[in-house]
């Protein structure tokens, strides 16, 4: 995302909208309370998310990520889909000194490749898939000890990894999104990325 910023308003730098392409490396469904996802070859998306996934639904309970709401209060669910990248999983593994981190260990629904610095894709970015399905990115996904514990559980002899995971995966844990348009996503297919105009408002 190296396009030169253009300034149209004094004091405000505006980066033009850009397009990119990526590929679906893996898909997953996270059922029940466990974070670990089951790998699938195809995912069906509805406006509520992925049927059967623990993050599906129009609403979700407020948690520590949104301290401006009362804990447990029903709020709009902008975290229906968890997305990570193969490139950043490799960096996390290197930071931890382990061979690999599999996306299903993190409960990822969609794993992409071919998009450097994927976790920094801004809010409002949309991913367009061949079936017509569209995902709208809402935020970075912060790493936590629960995900780290799942990685540790899948790597015998890696005691203490859960405590190191959050630091090793900071700003590398991918993003979350909601379903903007229903459809099908298939492993191996290419998709397009549309990043909106970007600017920093300092108030």
N, C-alpha and C positions, 0 to 999 in steps of 0.2 A: 504494500500500500504506500508507494513512494511518490505518488503524484504530487507535483508542486502545489503548495497551498496558494489560493488566490484570495486577495483581500478586496472585498467590495464595500465594506463599511469601515471607517477609521477605527483602528484598535481591535478589529475582529478579523481573524484569519479563518477563511472558509475553504475546506478541502472538498473538491468536487466529488460527486457520486462516482463510484467505480464498480466494475464488474469483474468477477473472477470465476474460475471453475474448479471443482473438486471432485473427488470420487468417494463413493460409499465403501469403506473398508470392512465394516461389520455392523450388525444390528443386534439388539438385545431387548428382552422383556424381563422386567423386574417385578415378580409377583410376591405377595405377602409382605411380611415385615423385614425379611432379610434383604440386605443391599445387593447381593450378587444377582446378576442377570443371566438369563438363559439365551444363548446365541440362536438366532433365527436367520433364515435366508430372506424373509419378506416381513415387513411390518405394515399393518393396516392402520391408518390414521383417521380419526374422527375429530369433530370439533372439541371433544372432551379429552383428546389425547390418544393414547394407545389402549384399546380395550383390554382389561385385565391387568394393566400395569399399576403399580402402587401409587404412581403420581398422576393417574388419570383423574379427570373431573373438572368441572367449571370453577369450583371453589376449592380452597385448601385452608387448613388452620394456620393462623399467624404463628411464627416461631421466632427464634433468636435472630434470624436474618432481617426481620422487620420490627425493630423495637418500638417504632412509633405506634404500633397496634397492640392491643391487649393480647397476651399469649392465648392461643386457642380460638380467637375470634375468626369467623369465616371471612376470607378475603378472596379477591380474584386470583385464580391460579395461572400465573405466568411461568410456572416451572413444570409444565407437563412433560417436557422432553429434555433429557440430559445428553449433551453432545461433547465428545472429546476428539482429539486428533492423534493419529499414530505418531507423528513427529514429536508431540509434547509428551506422550507416554514414554517415549524413548529417553527424553531428557529427565523425566521423573525417575525412571529406573537408574539412569547414570548418577543422578544426585543421591540416590539411596545405595548405590553400589551393588545393585542386583541386576540379573540378566534381563528381566522384562517385567512389565506391568500390563496385564491383560485388561481390556476395557470392561469385560463383564465383572471383574473384581470390584470395579468402581460403580457398578450398576448402570453403566452407560447404555442408552437406547440406540444411539447413533455414533459410529466412529468414522471419522473422515480422514482423508489424506490429500496432500497436495496444496495445503493452505498454511503457509508459515505463520507463526505467531497467532494461531487460531483463537486462543483465549482472549485476544484483544480486539476481536471483531466487535464493533460497537452495537449498542442497543438500536433496534430498528432494522438491522440487517435481515434480509430474507433469503432463504435457501429454496430454490425452485427445482422440483424433481420432474422426471419425464412423464409421470402419471398425471401431473397437474397439482400434486401435493405441494404445499408451501408451509415452511416453518418460519416464525418470526422470533428473532433473538431478543431476549430481554435483559440478560445480566451474565456476568462471570459466575462460575460455580466455585465457591470457596471450598478448599480441601478441609477434611475433618478427620478425627481419630477413628470414626466408625469405618470410613473407607480404608484408612491405614490398617486397621485391624483385619479387614478382609484380605488385603494384600499379604499381610503377615501370616494369616491362616493358610493361605495357598502356597506359601514358601517355607516349608519346614526348616528350622534352624536359623530363622531370621528374627529371633527374639529382639524386641525393642524397636522394631521397624515402625510399629503403629505410632509411637511417640514422635518419630522423626518425619513421618509422612507429611504433616501439614506444612512444615518449613520446606521440604523438598519439592512439594507440589504447588507452592504458592504461585498464583497467576499462571498455572499450567493445567488446571483442572477442567478446562473447557468452559462451555457456556450452557445456559438453560434457555428454553424456548417454548412457545405455545404453537398449536396448530392453527394457522391462518386459513388454510384451505385443505380439506380432507383429501386422501388419496393413498396410494401405495408407494412404499419405498422398498427397493430391492438391492441386495448386496451386490457390489461390483458396478453399479450404474454410475454415470456421471451426473452432476447437477450443477446449476449455475448459482452464483452468489451475487446479490445486488446490495452494495453498501451505500447507505444514504449520504447526503452531504454531511460533513462533520465540522463542528466548531466548538470552541471552549468559551463559555459565558462566565465571566468572573464577577458579575454583579456590581 
